[in-house]
Amino acid sequence: MRTLTLAFLAAVSLSAQNARPARQEIAAMEKAIDQRLARLDLERPVEVLGLTRGLYLDGFGAVFTAEVNLLPSVGLSPFRPALTREESARLRDQKLRRLPQLRLLMQDLLLAAAQSLDRLPASEQVVLALMLWSHPREDTAGLPKLIQMQARKDALLAVALERQPRSTLAQIVRVREE
């Protein structure tokens, strides 16, 4: 009986070790996020500053962060250190119009992560946080500096596998903007 108990405990311990995403799974999702962000709009692409970083936190879930410039502005340089008021207002309006598209993409990325991170336990979270960079001289009134979305993997999978309608994402995904 003692041997059977030890074998059971060893099996449980082994399965717990396997119940975490491998670094390769996280790295593949990092690359997928970078590619999808860069393809948000092919005519005026989002500038991904650095690479997406992802990590697995035991007992919590997978967290991915990236810094993006939603709409790179015209060339600022030492010879042209600032935008005119009209250029700054136009850039701000364009970024504001692009935000809904970015939010939808972030939801798609959460759904993709839930599907691709096979070893992430269903009860754990998938988090995507984007820091939105802007030039210090840009007008950023009304623009968030951070958009963070998170949801449980099992809830995301229900939507991704069409067991729940996409409209339920509004209740499933927690969004924080600052």
N, C-alpha and C positions, 0 to 999 in steps of 0.2 A: 504494500500500500504506500509506503514511504517513497519507493522508487517511482510509482505512478504519480504521486504528488509533485516530486521534483521534476519529472518529465513535463507535467502540465505547467508548472511555473516557468520552466525553461522555454516552453513553446509560447507562453504569454509574453515573456520578456523579449523573445525573438520577434514576435509579431508587433510589439510596441516599437521596437527599433526600426522595423520596416514601415511603420505608419508615419513616416515623415518624408517629405519630398527630398529627393536626391539633389545635390548641387546642380547636376546636369539639367534637371527639370526646371529649376529656378532660372538658370542661365538661358535656357531656351525661351522661357517666358519673357525675360529681360529683353532679349533680341526681338521677339515678336512685338513687344510694346514699342520699342524704338522704331521698328519698321512701320507699324500702323500709325504712329504719331507723325512720322515723316510723310506719310501718304494721305494725311487728312485733307489736304488741298494741293494738288500737283502744280497748279499755277502759282500759288503763293504758299509754299510749304511752311509748316511749323518748324522752327529751329529747335532741335533737341540739343540742349547744352550739356555736354558730357554724355554718359551712358546711363540708362536706367539701372538702378540698383535694387536687388531683391534679396530677401533673406527669410528664413523660416524661424519663427519663434515658437519653441516647444509649448504646447498647450494653448497657443493663441491662434497661429495661422501664418499665412504668407503675406509679406508686406513688400510692396514695390513703390519706389519713389523715383521721380524724374524732375528735372528742371527744364522748362521749355519757354521759348519766346514765341508767344502765340502768333505774332505777325512782325517779323523783323522790319524795322523802319529803314528809311532811306539812309544812306551813308553819313553817319555822324563822324566827324574827324576834328583834329585840332584846328583845321581851317574853317570848319562848319560845326561848331560845338553845340548848337541848339537847333531845334525845330522851330519854325514859325508857329504862331498860335493856330493858324489855319491847318497846318500840317499836323500838329499835335492833336487838335480836335478831330481831324479826319482819321488819324491813326487810332485814337481812342474809340471812335464810333465803329471802325472796322473790327477792332478787337471785341467790342461788346456784341457785335453781330455774329462773331465767330464762336462765342462762348457756348451757345446751345449745341452747336455741332461738336465741340470738344466734350461736353457733358455726355452726349449720346455715344461718342467714341469710348469714353471712359467706362460706360455701362457695358458696351460690347467687349471691352478688354477684361472686365470682371467676369463676364460670362465665359470668355475664352480661357481665362486662368482656371476657373472652376472645372472646366472640361479637361484641361491639359495636365493639371496637377493631380495625377491619379493617386498618389500616396498621401495627399493631404487629407486628414480625417474630415468626414462630412460635417461634423459639428464645429469645425474651426473656421476662422475668418479668412477672407481674401480682401486685402486692402490695397488701394491704389491712391497715391497722393502725388499731385502735380503742383510744383511751385511755378508760378507764372512770373517770369522775369520781364522787367521793362527798364528802359533807360531812365536814369535818375531825373532827367529833364522832361520825361513824357508826362502828359496829363493822365493820371490813373484813377480819377474819380469814378467810383462805381465798379471798378475792376478788382476782382479778388487777387490776393497774392498767393493763395493756396486753395486748391480744391481737393478734398479728400473724400473718397467713397469706400465704403466697406459693407460686406454682407457675409452671412454664413454660406459656406460652400454648398450645402444641401439645398438651400433656398435658391441659390443661383443656378444650380443644376436643374431644378424643377422648371425654371424658365427656359434655360438653354435647351432642354430636352422636350420642350413644349408641353409639359404637364401642367404648367401654369401660364397664363397669358403674360406677354411682356409688360402689360400695364401694371402688373403687381410689383414691378421693380420699384415703383414709388413707395411702397410699404416695406419692401425687403432691404433696399439699399439705404444706409445712413449716409447722408451727405453733410459735410462740414465745409464751409467757405469762410475765409477770413481775408 
